[in-house]
């Protein structure tokens, strides 16, 4: 048996829209027996797919489990490249760890690592990230953009715009972006983005883009409930995670290409249109100092520009931002 035959069976069941698919035709296409195809059907049923049978006509799909596996995501995928290769896990320590290893092994541009659960999910500055099983989107994407290492930090902002657009398109919710990597709704965090780099001094080998999104949670631990929310808690209904992943990949591919060909200015304009930071008084907590002022926006290389009380303007590359009253 081959994994490709199992994937092809599921793909054809999706495409048939409830009509029967001939097990014999798939068996013939892959040089397998009807018994082998029947075993694949049983494996899919164990994974939560409900598959019916019509005598002498074949198999048909009754219900699809809420999983973010390759078949479910690719059902909605509208990209040229991103998501062509998907590695799916029921559970893992961190999709970011796996993505780094895959990138070093030569994984192609747009490879996606997705897990239903992370046991050691991480955010910026190695902070832990709660990754509840089958409730959110926990994924890392391996990108190989035609950019210099100096342009890599802006990929966080590219991703923030892509995620915001995807949430809008799929749910109708209007999120905002808190510089540099948080997506908020009603002031509470829905998504975090982590960008890590594999590079030589003069070229990018890979950008490892981690996305953690609260999708279908209905509650949070007490230490998070005042600062975090989920799309389901906002909408009052569940969101199709596979569809949302496909839409994120679509916009990420689109905006990465825009950045490569047109530079950062078009991304900057999009980012600022979603920003909840520009014009606000903020406190910027950096490694060696903490400063306060009014956020002016971002520069053409993605720095946050902060006007201090004495009138001077500081450019900030990395900091924790607190919005002040």
Secondary structure, DSSP 8 states (H G I E B T S, - for coil): --HHHHHHHHHHHHHTTTS-B-HHHHHHHHT--HHHHHHHHHHHHHTT-EEEEETTTEEEEEE--S---HHHHHTT---SSTTSSEEEES-BS-HHHHHHHHHHTT--TTEEEEES-BSS-B-GGG-B----TTTEEEEEEEE--S--GGGGGGHHHHHHHHHHHHHHHHH----EEETTTEEEETTEEEEEEEEEEEEETTEEEEEEEEEEEE-S-S---TTTTTTB--HHHHHSS---HHHHHHHHHHHHHHHHHHHHHH-SHHHHHHHHHHBSSTTSEEEEE-SS-EEEEEEEEE-TTS-EEEEETTS-EEEESS-EEEE--
